[in-house]
């Protein structure tokens, strides 16, 4: 009886399914001929490119500060210097009774970034600034600071940005100990300067950061080119953490003589810390390439407010003549010309556009609104050492130009840090020294820059 009911139920369900499938016109929706996709197509769009100089930039609040000297056969000479103020920790400190200096050392922590020849030897000199830096002034990278000729401290070294160091650390009431610290550069400072300007300073001078820097003025660090060897390089330093001037001294404490350490931190969000850097392209192919109205074989990009490549897509509007199309994928391929530069290409490039007011704006595919743009990895711009190129996914950008939502002005590519934070906007990079020689959009060049577009026609 149970089997009979089950068979009858199965038969009824089968008849219902078969009857519902007899009219094939009732399955799904009719295709609207007006929106029918007729096929997918791929085009390579012409790219026009040229090399232009970067804009100058304010250096008061860099993420990391460059120091060094580099001679590059492709990019010429790059020089970077640092000017810094000091802070009191705490304000109103005193050095006790009859202080006697043991030693003083300027400690700068590496930011673990270096571009150049790691075997080069450098002499870093420390000078006194001729005037204190102002908190109300914007300092640009093209403004070297005036400083005294006297060398207050000097150190011959290699920029070992990844090697930890062993130092002696004072422990109150106990013997000094040897400790391991993060990679840092340590430059001894002239004892006479420290005694006169710190140990013998008035209580007024030591009462505030402003008065301290008015009296001491600050330090200027530069590489002594005559005493350095090799092609050189640019190292970067973290001046927002533990970098400081350390003063070790003895003072009378009742019947005892104590050895004490006072630290004067270098913190760029409290007092002015700036950098100046410049590029000299004399003797290279770059001056003839700059702003050329003739399409060159190669263009250049370079960090530290050096060079960027301007690109345009002059025939992109012709895609409108194809009728109603949808961009499925648009990809800019930027190939690197290799084999001549002794240094590796820039690790990462960024792509941005300008608006009608010539202000920098991100393209839609890489905006400050993550919900409407690609991730860093999907957008691209990272150097592929195997294929020797960079790739950018710019589908939304090209679609918006074709649809008329955006007008094409100028588009640029330029180096940025690997850890670039898009929330800061497409600003000039002062914390990256890398450069790349890239193929232009010139037809027939083996390293030609290409814009590949996959699109669908809609009837």
N, C-alpha and C positions, 0 to 999 in steps of 0.2 A: 504494500500500500504506500509506503514511504517512497519507494523507487518510482512508482507510477506518478505521484505528484511531482517528483523532481524532474522526470522526463517531460511532463506536460509544461512545466515552468520553463525549461530550456527551450522547448519548441516555440513558445510564445515570444520569448526574448529574441530568438533568431528571426522570426517573422517580422518583428518590429524593426530590427536593424536593417533587414533587407528592404522593407518597404520605405524606410526613410532615405535610402540611397538610390532610389530609382530615378529621381529628378536631379541630374548632375548640376543643373543651373542654380540650384539652391545651396550649393556648397561654397562657402567663402564669400568674398566680395568681388564685384566686377572690377577690372583694371581700368582706371581712368586714363584714356589715351593722352590726356594733357600732361600727365605726370609719369608717363612710362619711361623707364630707363632703357636707352637703346644700345648702350655699350660703355666699356671703360677704356680710357685712352691715356697714353703717357707722352708728355712733351718735355723737352729740355729747353728752358727759357734762357734767353741771353742775359748775361750779367755784366754790367759796367762797373769797374772798380778803380779806385785810386788811393794813394797814401796821403794822409793829412796829419798835421801835428795835433797832439792832444791839447785840450784846454789846460790852463794853469789851475791849481787847486789849493784850497786852504789846508794847512797841515797841523792845525792846533789839536785835532782829535783823531789822529790816525789810530788804526787798530794795532799796528806795529810800526816801528821806526827804522828806516834804512840807514846804514852806515857802510861806506866802502868806496872803492875805486876799481873800475873794470874797463879793460881795453878789449874790445870785440872787433874782429876784422869786418864783420857785417854791420854792426850797429855803432861803431865808433867808441867814444869814451863816455862813461857815465860816472858821475861823482855824487856822493850823498853824504851829508853832514847832519849832526844833531845838536840843537841848542836846548838847554834844560835849566829849569829852576828847581829849588829844593823846598821841602816842607819840614816843619818842626814836629817832632813826635816825642813828648807833647809840647804844645806852645808854652812858653814861659820856663823852659828847662834851665838848669844851671849846671856848671861843670865842677861845683864843689870848691873846696879850699886848695889853693896853690896847685892847680892841675898841671900835670906834665904829660905831654903827648908820647904815646908809644908808637902809633902808626895810624895812617888814614888810607882808605882804599875806596875807589869808586867801583861799585858792583852793578853790572848791567846784565840782566837775564836775557838769554837768547830766546827768540820766538820760534826757533827750530826751522827757520827758512833761510836758505842761502842760494844765491845764483852766481855762478862763475866757476873758477878753478879752485877746488878745495885744497890744492897743494901750494897755493900762493902764500907768501909771507907778508904780513902787514905790520906797519908801525902806526899805532893809534896814539895821537897826541891830544892832550886836554889843555884848553886855554880858558882864560877868564873872559866872559863877555864884557864889552865896554859899557853896556847899559842893560838894566834889567828888562826882561820881557814883560809886556803888558797884558793883563787879562782882558782888556777892552779892544784889543787889536786883532784883526784877522791876518795871519801870516801866510803868505803864499810860497809855494815851493821854489819860485824863482827869486826869492829874497834872501840872499846870504846875509848872515849877521856879522856885525863888526866885533872883533875880538882882539885882545892883547897879544903881542908877539911872544911873551914869555910862556914857556911850556911848563904847566903846573904838574903834569904827570904824563908818563909815556910808557907804552908796553909794546914789545915785539911779539907777535903771535900769529897763529892761524885761527881763522874763525871756525872753531870746533863746535858747531851748533847742536850736536847731538851727544857730546861726551860729558858725563857728569864730572865733578871736581871734588877733590879732598881738601878741606880747609880746617884750620884750628878755630874752635869755638870756645868762648869764655863761659865758664860756669861759676856763678857766684858762690864763694866759700869752698870751692872744690878745684882740683887741678883741671886745666884746660883739656879738651878732648878733640880728637880728629873725627870729623863727620863728612858724609857724602852729601853733596848738594846738586841741584839741577844744573844743567849747562849754563855757564855764566862767564863773562869777561870781567877780570879784576885788574884795575889800574891803580898803582900806588900814587898818592897825591903828595906834593911837596910839604914837608913838615912845617916849614916857616910860614907858608900861606895858611895852613890850618890853624896854627897857634895864634897868628895875628887876627884872623877873621872869625874864628870860632871860640877857642879857649879863652882868648882875651877880649871877646866881644862883650859889649854892655848888656845889661839886663833888658834894656829897651830893644836892642837889635834882636834879642832872642825871645821877644814877647809875641811876635806874630809872623806869619809867612811873608806878608807884604814887606815888613821892615827888615826881615832877614835878607830877602832877595834885593831889596834896595841897597843894602850894604855890601852883600857878597856878589850880587849881579847875576851869577849863574855860570855854567860851564858850556864850552863849545867843543865838540868832539869832531875831529877830522883825521883822515888818513894822510900820513906823510908819504907822498908819492916817491920822493927821492930815496927814502929808506925802506921801501917795499919792493918785493920782487915777484915776478910771475905776472900772468894776465890779470890777476886780481879777482874781485868779486864783491857782491853786495850782501851783507848779513842784515838780519832784522832782529829788533830787540823789543821785549815786552816792558813797556814803561808804565804799566797800569797795575803792577803787582808788587814784587819784592825788590825791584831795582832801587838802589839807594847809595848815599855816601855813608860809610862806616868810619867812626872815629873811636879809636881805642886809646884810653888815657888812664893815668893814675892820679888819685887825689887823696888828701888827708881826711880820714874819718875817725875823729877822736885820736886814739893811740895807734890806730891801724891805717895802713895805706891800701886802698882798694883799687883794683883794676876794673874799669867800667867800659862798656860799649854804648855809644849813642848813635842812633840811626837817623839819617835825614832822608826820608823816602822821596823818590821822584815819581809823582803821581800826576798824570796829565789831565785828570779831571778836577784837580784841586789848584794847580799852579800851571803857568804856561810851559809846555814842552812842544817844540816844533822841529821840523826838518826842512832842509833845503836840498834840492837835487837838480841836476842839469845834465843835458846830453850834448855832445859835440860830434857832429856827423862829418866833420872834415875828412876828406880822403876816402869816403865811402860812396856808394851808388845812390844813397838816399836823397841828397839834395836835388839831384836831377829828376828823381821820381816824385818828389813832393808836389801835390796839386797839379800834376801833369794833365793836360787836356787830351793827350794821346794815350790810348790804352797801353800800359806797360806789360811786360811779361810776368812781373811779380809785384806784389804789394807787401807792406810791412805792418806789423803790430808790435808794440813794445810797452811794457809797464813803466811805472814811475813817471806817469804823465808824459810818456814819450810819443808814440805813434799809434794811429788807428787806421783802419781801412774803411773807406766810404763806398757803399755799393748802391746800385740802382737797378731796377728791372724795367728797362725802357719799353719793352714790347708786351708787358703784362696786360695792358688794356686791350690788346688784340684778342685776348681770350673771350672778351665780351661779344666779339663778332661771331662766335660759335653758337650763340644763343644762350638758352638757359642751361647752365652747367653747375655741377656741384664738385667742389674740390675734395677728393677723398684723402689725398696726402700731398703735401708740399715739403720738400726736403732740400736744404742748401748744403752742398758738399764743398768743404774748404780744404784743399789738399796742401800739404807742406812741401816746399822745395827743399830737398835734403842733400847732405853730402859736403857742404861748404862751411857751415857754422859749427865751431867746436863745442857749442853749448846746446843742450836739448831745447826743443820748442816749448813755448809756454804751455803749461799744463791745462789751462782752461781759458776759453774765450767766452765773452758774453755778446749778445746781439740786442740792439735797441734801435729805436727810430727817433726822429725829431718831429715836432708838430709845427703848426703855422707860425708860432712865435720862436721857432728854433730851439725849443726846450726839449730836453731828453725825456723820452717816454719808453717804457717797456712795450714790446709788441704783445698782442693779445695772448699768444701762446705761452708767454712767460711774464705774467703780471704779478702785482702784489696781492692779488686776490686768488689764493690757491684753489678755491672752489671752481674757478673759471679758467684755470690755466694748468699746464703740465707740471709734473714734478721735475726737479733738476735733471734726473737721469733720463727722463723721456724727452725733455726739451733738447738736451745735448750740449755741445760746446766743449766736451772733454776730449783731450788729445788721445787718439787711438794710435799707439806706437807700432802696431802691426800693419795697419792699413795706411798709416802716415797721413791721417786727415782728421778733421773735425766735422761733425754733422749737427745740423739744427733742424728741428721739426717746426715748420712755420705755417701749418695748414690754415689756421684761423686768420693769420695775418694776410695771406694771399687771398683767401675767400672774402675778407672784408674789403680789400682793395678792389676786387672785381665787382662786388656788390655795391660799391660806392659808399660803404660805411666809413672807410678811412681813405684819405687822400695820401698818395705816395709823395713824401718829401725826400728826406735822406735816411738811409739805414746805415748803421755802423757795426763793426765788430772790433773788439778790443780785449786785451788780457785782463783777467781778474784772479783773485785768490781761489784756490780749490774750494775753500769753505765760504765762498761768497754768499752773503745774506741779501736776498732780493728786497727786503724791507727797507734797505737804505736807498734803493733806487739805482738807476744806471749811472752812478757817479764815476769820476775819474779815479783810477786805481793808484794809490800811493803806497801800497803795501805788497807790491808784486813787481819784480824786476825782469821777469822773463820776456822773451820776444820770439816772434816767428816770421819766417819768410814764406809767404803763401802765394799760390798760383792765382793769377788774376782771371778775369772773365774773357781774356783774349783767346779767340778761336785758334786752335792748332797747338796751343801750349800744352805740354804733357801734363802739367799740374793745373789745368784749367779749373776755375771755380764754376760749379754747375748748380742750377736750380732745376730739380726734377719735380714735375707735377703729374699726379695721377688724378684724372677727373672723369666724371660721368655726364653724358648728355641726357637731358630730360626733355621729351617731346611735349 
